[in-house]
Amino acid sequence: MTPTTPAAVRRFFERRYRDARSPERAAAGKAYLKSDLRFYGTTVPEIRRAANDFAREHRDLSRAELRRIVDELWSTDVYELRSAGIALLSRHADLLEERDLPWLLGFVRRSKTWAHVDWLAADVIGGVVGESRSALRRLPAWARDENFWVRRTALLAQLRQLSHEAGDFALFARLASPMLHEREFFIRKALGEQETAGAGLRVPARAPR
């Protein structure tokens, strides 16, 4: 069994991902995501498979251990290792609490690609927000943040709940309204010119002229 010390866990994922790497996939992934992170060129299924294997070995992982491991994986500039950190957060979602949100938002600020931001926002952070009504009160401050990735996170944090006709759509609408004028692509994409999941209302991608 892999030890749960951060360095040992990092070595576990490095071995798994290097064994499955492809220079061609690495170049293609880097270009597609327009990221300055380093890429091994490991497939998404293998990224998730390694994280699932580790999680199954360590079902009794503590919250403190999880935080130390994810911090270690995110101390690197390797796309797959950072992805492994998010995958572990998702697998051990039951360990996360509202007090972890500032820590989780730190990863959003440090993200170098929408792929990590969206996974964090909709799945990991969204899971915490969905379990804590009081956590919703944090979203307005995020929606006003100067970092557009944080603003995008405020919009996506209820995605899972809204898609199941739950969540607070009125809050989403209040957060979205001041952003209607924005030209940042990833904000416009989050707002969308599409029917908001489960809401039956349309949110325009930009304010009418």
Number of C-alpha atoms within 10 A of each C-alpha: 6 11 11 17 13 18 13 13 17 20 14 16 20 17 11 16 22 14 11 14 17 16 12 10 15 18 14 14 19 18 11 9 13 12 15 13 16 16 23 23 21 21 17 10 9 15 19 18 15 18 25 17 10 20 17 12 13 15 10 10 14 13 17 9 14 20 19 16 23 23 16 18 25 22 11 14 15 16 26 27 26 22 22 25 22 25 24 22 25 20 18 19 16 12 16 20 16 18 10 14 16 11 12 19 19 11 19 24 13 12 21 18 17 16 12 17 23 20 19 26 27 21 23 24 29 23 22 25 25 21 14 13 12 10 17 21 12 14 21 17 12 20 23 15 14 9 12 18 25 24 23 26 26 28 25 24 26 28 26 18 20 18 13 11 14 15 21 15 19 10 15 23 16 12 20 24 14 13 21 17 16 14 12 10 11 15 23 19 13 19 25 15 13 14 13 18 18 15 16 10 12 14 17 17 21 18 12 7 4
